[in-house]
């Protein structure tokens, strides 16, 4: 997705059964916006997605 200019800015969040910290680090290093490990409740999922969303660069804002 990162190589496709039309899709490169779309944030990717992984939902995974693997909760190993190394897997999370690898996915983040590959450009994932976030990694959420199962199991989670609907509220936990919502809270985690909001947290990830708030960390994303705002559209049109320069990246620092």
TORFIMI-959001 format. One record per atom (N, C-alpha, C, O): residue in three letters; chain; atom name; z, x, y. Coordinates in nm, 2 decimals, decimal comma, padded with zeros to 4 digits. Layout:
// residues N
+------+------+------+--------+--------+--------+
| code | unit | site |     pz |     px |     py |
+------+------+------+--------+--------+--------+
|  ALA |    A |   CA |      Z |      X |      Y |
...
+------+------+------+--------+--------+--------+
//
This chain:
// residues 64
+------+------+------+--------+--------+--------+
| code | unit | site |     pz |     px |     py |
+------+------+------+--------+--------+--------+
|  UNK |    A |    N |  00,00 |  00,08 | -00,12 |
|  UNK |    A |   CA |  00,00 |  00,00 |  00,00 |
|  UNK |    A |    C |  00,00 |  00,09 |  00,13 |
|  UNK |    A |    O | -00,06 |  00,05 |  00,22 |
|  UNK |    A |    N |  00,07 |  00,20 |  00,12 |
|  UNK |    A |   CA |  00,08 |  00,28 |  00,24 |
|  UNK |    A |    C | -00,06 |  00,34 |  00,28 |
|  UNK |    A |    O | -00,08 |  00,37 |  00,40 |
|  UNK |    A |    N | -00,15 |  00,36 |  00,19 |
|  UNK |    A |   CA | -00,28 |  00,42 |  00,21 |
|  UNK |    A |    C | -00,37 |  00,32 |  00,27 |
|  UNK |    A |    O | -00,47 |  00,35 |  00,33 |
|  UNK |    A |    N | -00,34 |  00,19 |  00,26 |
|  UNK |    A |   CA | -00,43 |  00,08 |  00,31 |
|  UNK |    A |    C | -00,38 |  00,05 |  00,45 |
|  UNK |    A |    O | -00,27 |  00,00 |  00,47 |
|  UNK |    A |    N | -00,46 |  00,08 |  00,55 |
|  UNK |    A |   CA | -00,42 |  00,06 |  00,69 |
|  UNK |    A |    C | -00,37 | -00,08 |  00,73 |
|  UNK |    A |    O | -00,29 | -00,10 |  00,81 |
|  UNK |    A |    N | -00,43 | -00,18 |  00,66 |
|  UNK |    A |   CA | -00,39 | -00,32 |  00,69 |
|  UNK |    A |    C | -00,26 | -00,36 |  00,63 |
|  UNK |    A |    O | -00,19 | -00,45 |  00,67 |
|  UNK |    A |    N | -00,21 | -00,28 |  00,53 |
|  UNK |    A |   CA | -00,09 | -00,31 |  00,46 |
|  UNK |    A |    C |  00,02 | -00,21 |  00,48 |
|  UNK |    A |    O |  00,13 | -00,23 |  00,44 |
|  UNK |    A |    N | -00,01 | -00,10 |  00,55 |
|  UNK |    A |   CA |  00,08 |  00,01 |  00,56 |
|  UNK |    A |    C |  00,21 | -00,03 |  00,64 |
|  UNK |    A |    O |  00,31 |  00,03 |  00,61 |
|  UNK |    A |    N |  00,20 | -00,12 |  00,73 |
|  UNK |    A |   CA |  00,32 | -00,16 |  00,80 |
|  UNK |    A |    C |  00,41 | -00,27 |  00,74 |
|  UNK |    A |    O |  00,51 | -00,31 |  00,80 |
|  UNK |    A |    N |  00,36 | -00,32 |  00,63 |
|  UNK |    A |   CA |  00,44 | -00,43 |  00,56 |
|  UNK |    A |    C |  00,56 | -00,36 |  00,49 |
|  UNK |    A |    O |  00,54 | -00,28 |  00,40 |
|  UNK |    A |    N |  00,68 | -00,41 |  00,52 |
|  UNK |    A |   CA |  00,80 | -00,35 |  00,46 |
|  UNK |    A |    C |  00,81 | -00,39 |  00,31 |
|  UNK |    A |    O |  00,78 | -00,51 |  00,28 |
|  UNK |    A |    N |  00,85 | -00,30 |  00,23 |
|  UNK |    A |   CA |  00,86 | -00,33 |  00,08 |
|  UNK |    A |    C |  01,01 | -00,32 |  00,05 |
|  UNK |    A |    O |  01,07 | -00,22 |  00,07 |
|  UNK |    A |    N |  01,06 | -00,42 | -00,02 |
|  UNK |    A |   CA |  01,20 | -00,42 | -00,07 |
|  UNK |    A |    C |  01,19 | -00,44 | -00,22 |
|  UNK |    A |    O |  01,13 | -00,53 | -00,27 |
|  UNK |    A |    N |  01,26 | -00,35 | -00,29 |
|  UNK |    A |   CA |  01,26 | -00,36 | -00,44 |
|  UNK |    A |    C |  01,38 | -00,43 | -00,48 |
|  UNK |    A |    O |  01,49 | -00,40 | -00,43 |
|  UNK |    A |    N |  01,37 | -00,52 | -00,58 |
|  UNK |    A |   CA |  01,48 | -00,58 | -00,65 |
|  UNK |    A |    C |  01,48 | -00,52 | -00,79 |
|  UNK |    A |    O |  01,38 | -00,53 | -00,86 |
|  UNK |    A |    N |  01,59 | -00,46 | -00,83 |
|  UNK |    A |   CA |  01,59 | -00,38 | -00,95 |
|  UNK |    A |    C |  01,71 | -00,41 | -01,03 |
|  UNK |    A |    O |  01,82 | -00,44 | -00,98 |
|  UNK |    A |    N |  01,70 | -00,39 | -01,16 |
|  UNK |    A |   CA |  01,81 | -00,40 | -01,25 |
|  UNK |    A |    C |  01,88 | -00,26 | -01,26 |
|  UNK |    A |    O |  02,00 | -00,25 | -01,28 |
|  UNK |    A |    N |  01,80 | -00,16 | -01,23 |
|  UNK |    A |   CA |  01,86 | -00,02 | -01,23 |
|  UNK |    A |    C |  01,94 |  00,00 | -01,10 |
|  UNK |    A |    O |  01,89 | -00,01 | -00,99 |
|  UNK |    A |    N |  02,07 |  00,03 | -01,12 |
|  UNK |    A |   CA |  02,16 |  00,05 | -01,01 |
|  UNK |    A |    C |  02,19 |  00,20 | -00,99 |
|  UNK |    A |    O |  02,27 |  00,23 | -00,91 |
|  UNK |    A |    N |  02,12 |  00,28 | -01,06 |
|  UNK |    A |   CA |  02,14 |  00,43 | -01,05 |
|  UNK |    A |    C |  02,11 |  00,48 | -00,91 |
|  UNK |    A |    O |  02,00 |  00,44 | -00,86 |
|  UNK |    A |    N |  02,20 |  00,55 | -00,84 |
|  UNK |    A |   CA |  02,17 |  00,60 | -00,71 |
|  UNK |    A |    C |  02,05 |  00,68 | -00,69 |
|  UNK |    A |    O |  01,98 |  00,68 | -00,59 |
|  UNK |    A |    N |  02,01 |  00,76 | -00,80 |
|  UNK |    A |   CA |  01,89 |  00,84 | -00,79 |
|  UNK |    A |    C |  01,77 |  00,75 | -00,78 |
|  UNK |    A |    O |  01,67 |  00,79 | -00,71 |
|  UNK |    A |    N |  01,76 |  00,64 | -00,86 |
|  UNK |    A |   CA |  01,65 |  00,55 | -00,85 |
|  UNK |    A |    C |  01,63 |  00,50 | -00,71 |
|  UNK |    A |    O |  01,52 |  00,49 | -00,65 |
|  UNK |    A |    N |  01,75 |  00,46 | -00,65 |
|  UNK |    A |   CA |  01,75 |  00,41 | -00,51 |
|  UNK |    A |    C |  01,69 |  00,51 | -00,42 |
|  UNK |    A |    O |  01,61 |  00,48 | -00,33 |
|  UNK |    A |    N |  01,74 |  00,63 | -00,43 |
|  UNK |    A |   CA |  01,70 |  00,74 | -00,34 |
|  UNK |    A |    C |  01,55 |  00,77 | -00,35 |
|  UNK |    A |    O |  01,48 |  00,79 | -00,25 |
|  UNK |    A |    N |  01,50 |  00,77 | -00,48 |
|  UNK |    A |   CA |  01,36 |  00,79 | -00,50 |
|  UNK |    A |    C |  01,27 |  00,68 | -00,44 |
|  UNK |    A |    O |  01,17 |  00,71 | -00,38 |
|  UNK |    A |    N |  01,31 |  00,56 | -00,45 |
|  UNK |    A |   CA |  01,24 |  00,45 | -00,39 |
|  UNK |    A |    C |  01,24 |  00,45 | -00,24 |
|  UNK |    A |    O |  01,13 |  00,43 | -00,18 |
|  UNK |    A |    N |  01,35 |  00,48 | -00,18 |
|  UNK |    A |   CA |  01,36 |  00,50 | -00,04 |
|  UNK |    A |    C |  01,27 |  00,61 |  00,01 |
|  UNK |    A |    O |  01,21 |  00,61 |  00,11 |
|  UNK |    A |    N |  01,27 |  00,73 | -00,07 |
|  UNK |    A |   CA |  01,19 |  00,84 | -00,03 |
|  UNK |    A |    C |  01,04 |  00,81 | -00,04 |
|  UNK |    A |    O |  00,96 |  00,87 |  00,04 |
|  UNK |    A |    N |  01,01 |  00,72 | -00,12 |
|  UNK |    A |   CA |  00,87 |  00,67 | -00,13 |
|  UNK |    A |    C |  00,82 |  00,58 | -00,02 |
|  UNK |    A |    O |  00,71 |  00,54 | -00,01 |
|  UNK |    A |    N |  00,92 |  00,54 |  00,06 |
|  UNK |    A |   CA |  00,89 |  00,45 |  00,17 |
|  UNK |    A |    C |  00,94 |  00,31 |  00,17 |
|  UNK |    A |    O |  00,90 |  00,23 |  00,25 |
|  UNK |    A |    N |  01,02 |  00,28 |  00,06 |
|  UNK |    A |   CA |  01,07 |  00,14 |  00,06 |
|  UNK |    A |    C |  01,16 |  00,11 |  00,17 |
|  UNK |    A |    O |  01,24 |  00,20 |  00,22 |
|  UNK |    A |    N |  01,16 | -00,01 |  00,23 |
|  UNK |    A |   CA |  01,25 | -00,05 |  00,33 |
|  UNK |    A |    C |  01,39 | -00,07 |  00,28 |
|  UNK |    A |    O |  01,49 | -00,05 |  00,36 |
|  UNK |    A |    N |  01,40 | -00,10 |  00,15 |
|  UNK |    A |   CA |  01,53 | -00,12 |  00,10 |
|  UNK |    A |    C |  01,52 | -00,14 | -00,05 |
|  UNK |    A |    O |  01,42 | -00,16 | -00,11 |
|  UNK |    A |    N |  01,64 | -00,13 | -00,12 |
|  UNK |    A |   CA |  01,65 | -00,15 | -00,26 |
|  UNK |    A |    C |  01,77 | -00,23 | -00,29 |
|  UNK |    A |    O |  01,88 | -00,20 | -00,24 |
|  UNK |    A |    N |  01,75 | -00,34 | -00,36 |
|  UNK |    A |   CA |  01,86 | -00,44 | -00,39 |
|  UNK |    A |    C |  01,88 | -00,44 | -00,54 |
|  UNK |    A |    O |  01,78 | -00,47 | -00,61 |
|  UNK |    A |    N |  02,00 | -00,41 | -00,59 |
|  UNK |    A |   CA |  02,02 | -00,41 | -00,73 |
|  UNK |    A |    C |  02,08 | -00,55 | -00,78 |
|  UNK |    A |    O |  02,16 | -00,61 | -00,71 |
|  UNK |    A |    N |  02,03 | -00,59 | -00,90 |
|  UNK |    A |   CA |  02,08 | -00,71 | -00,96 |
|  UNK |    A |    C |  02,21 | -00,67 | -01,03 |
|  UNK |    A |    O |  02,23 | -00,56 | -01,06 |
|  UNK |    A |    N |  02,30 | -00,76 | -01,05 |
|  UNK |    A |   CA |  02,29 | -00,91 | -01,02 |
|  UNK |    A |    C |  02,34 | -00,92 | -00,87 |
|  UNK |    A |    O |  02,42 | -00,84 | -00,82 |
|  UNK |    A |    N |  02,30 | -01,03 | -00,81 |
|  UNK |    A |   CA |  02,34 | -01,06 | -00,68 |
|  UNK |    A |    C |  02,34 | -01,21 | -00,66 |
|  UNK |    A |    O |  02,27 | -01,28 | -00,73 |
|  UNK |    A |    N |  02,42 | -01,26 | -00,57 |
|  UNK |    A |   CA |  02,43 | -01,41 | -00,54 |
|  UNK |    A |    C |  02,32 | -01,43 | -00,43 |
|  UNK |    A |    O |  02,27 | -01,34 | -00,37 |
|  UNK |    A |    N |  02,29 | -01,56 | -00,41 |
|  UNK |    A |   CA |  02,20 | -01,60 | -00,31 |
|  UNK |    A |    C |  02,25 | -01,55 | -00,17 |
|  UNK |    A |    O |  02,17 | -01,50 | -00,09 |
|  UNK |    A |    N |  02,38 | -01,56 | -00,15 |
|  UNK |    A |   CA |  02,43 | -01,51 | -00,02 |
|  UNK |    A |    C |  02,42 | -01,36 | -00,01 |
|  UNK |    A |    O |  02,39 | -01,31 |  00,10 |
|  UNK |    A |    N |  02,45 | -01,29 | -00,11 |
|  UNK |    A |   CA |  02,44 | -01,14 | -00,11 |
|  UNK |    A |    C |  02,30 | -01,10 | -00,08 |
|  UNK |    A |    O |  02,28 | -01,01 |  00,00 |
|  UNK |    A |    N |  02,20 | -01,17 | -00,15 |
|  UNK |    A |   CA |  02,06 | -01,14 | -00,13 |
|  UNK |    A |    C |  02,02 | -01,16 |  00,02 |
|  UNK |    A |    O |  01,96 | -01,07 |  00,08 |
|  UNK |    A |    N |  02,07 | -01,27 |  00,07 |
|  UNK |    A |   CA |  02,04 | -01,30 |  00,21 |
|  UNK |    A |    C |  02,10 | -01,20 |  00,31 |
|  UNK |    A |    O |  02,03 | -01,15 |  00,40 |
|  UNK |    A |    N |  02,22 | -01,16 |  00,28 |
|  UNK |    A |   CA |  02,29 | -01,07 |  00,37 |
|  UNK |    A |    C |  02,22 | -00,93 |  00,36 |
|  UNK |    A |    O |  02,21 | -00,86 |  00,46 |
|  UNK |    A |    N |  02,19 | -00,89 |  00,24 |
|  UNK |    A |   CA |  02,12 | -00,76 |  00,22 |
|  UNK |    A |    C |  01,99 | -00,75 |  00,29 |
|  UNK |    A |    O |  01,95 | -00,65 |  00,35 |
|  UNK |    A |    N |  01,91 | -00,86 |  00,27 |
|  UNK |    A |   CA |  01,78 | -00,87 |  00,34 |
|  UNK |    A |    C |  01,79 | -00,86 |  00,49 |
|  UNK |    A |    O |  01,71 | -00,80 |  00,56 |
|  UNK |    A |    N |  01,89 | -00,94 |  00,54 |
|  UNK |    A |   CA |  01,91 | -00,94 |  00,69 |
|  UNK |    A |    C |  01,94 | -00,79 |  00,73 |
|  UNK |    A |    O |  01,89 | -00,75 |  00,84 |
|  UNK |    A |    N |  02,02 | -00,72 |  00,66 |
|  UNK |    A |   CA |  02,06 | -00,59 |  00,69 |
|  UNK |    A |    C |  01,94 | -00,49 |  00,69 |
|  UNK |    A |    O |  01,93 | -00,41 |  00,78 |
|  UNK |    A |    N |  01,86 | -00,51 |  00,59 |
|  UNK |    A |   CA |  01,74 | -00,43 |  00,58 |
|  UNK |    A |    C |  01,64 | -00,46 |  00,70 |
|  UNK |    A |    O |  01,59 | -00,37 |  00,76 |
|  UNK |    A |    N |  01,62 | -00,59 |  00,73 |
|  UNK |    A |   CA |  01,53 | -00,63 |  00,83 |
|  UNK |    A |    C |  01,58 | -00,58 |  00,97 |
|  UNK |    A |    O |  01,50 | -00,54 |  01,05 |
|  UNK |    A |    N |  01,71 | -00,58 |  00,99 |
|  UNK |    A |   CA |  01,76 | -00,53 |  01,12 |
|  UNK |    A |    C |  01,74 | -00,38 |  01,14 |
|  UNK |    A |    O |  01,74 | -00,33 |  01,26 |
|  UNK |    A |    N |  01,73 | -00,30 |  01,03 |
|  UNK |    A |   CA |  01,71 | -00,16 |  01,04 |
|  UNK |    A |    C |  01,56 | -00,12 |  01,06 |
|  UNK |    A |    O |  01,53 | -00,01 |  01,10 |
|  UNK |    A |    N |  01,47 | -00,22 |  01,04 |
|  UNK |    A |   CA |  01,33 | -00,19 |  01,06 |
|  UNK |    A |    C |  01,29 | -00,17 |  01,20 |
|  UNK |    A |    O |  01,35 | -00,23 |  01,29 |
|  UNK |    A |    N |  01,19 | -00,08 |  01,23 |
|  UNK |    A |   CA |  01,14 | -00,06 |  01,36 |
|  UNK |    A |    C |  01,08 | -00,20 |  01,41 |
|  UNK |    A |    O |  01,02 | -00,27 |  01,34 |
|  UNK |    A |    N |  01,11 | -00,23 |  01,54 |
|  UNK |    A |   CA |  01,05 | -00,35 |  01,59 |
|  UNK |    A |    C |  00,90 | -00,33 |  01,62 |
|  UNK |    A |    O |  00,86 | -00,22 |  01,65 |
|  UNK |    A |    N |  00,82 | -00,44 |  01,60 |
|  UNK |    A |   CA |  00,68 | -00,43 |  01,62 |
|  UNK |    A |    C |  00,65 | -00,39 |  01,76 |
|  UNK |    A |    O |  00,70 | -00,45 |  01,86 |
|  UNK |    A |    N |  00,56 | -00,29 |  01,77 |
|  UNK |    A |   CA |  00,52 | -00,25 |  01,91 |
|  UNK |    A |    C |  00,62 | -00,15 |  01,97 |
|  UNK |    A |    O |  00,58 | -00,09 |  02,07 |
|  UNK |    A |    N |  00,73 | -00,13 |  01,91 |
|  UNK |    A |   CA |  00,83 | -00,03 |  01,96 |
|  UNK |    A |    C |  00,80 |  00,11 |  01,90 |
|  UNK |    A |    O |  00,76 |  00,12 |  01,79 |
|  UNK |    A |    N |  00,81 |  00,21 |  01,98 |
|  UNK |    A |   CA |  00,78 |  00,35 |  01,93 |
|  UNK |    A |    C |  00,89 |  00,39 |  01,83 |
|  UNK |    A |    O |  01,01 |  00,36 |  01,85 |
|  UNK |    A |    N |  00,85 |  00,45 |  01,72 |
|  UNK |    A |   CA |  00,94 |  00,50 |  01,62 |
|  UNK |    A |    C |  01,01 |  00,62 |  01,67 |
|  UNK |    A |    O |  00,95 |  00,71 |  01,74 |
|  UNK |    A |    N |  01,14 |  00,64 |  01,64 |
|  UNK |    A |   CA |  01,22 |  00,75 |  01,68 |
|  UNK |    A |    C |  01,25 |  00,84 |  01,57 |
|  UNK |    A |    O |  01,31 |  00,95 |  01,58 |
+------+------+------+--------+--------+--------+
//
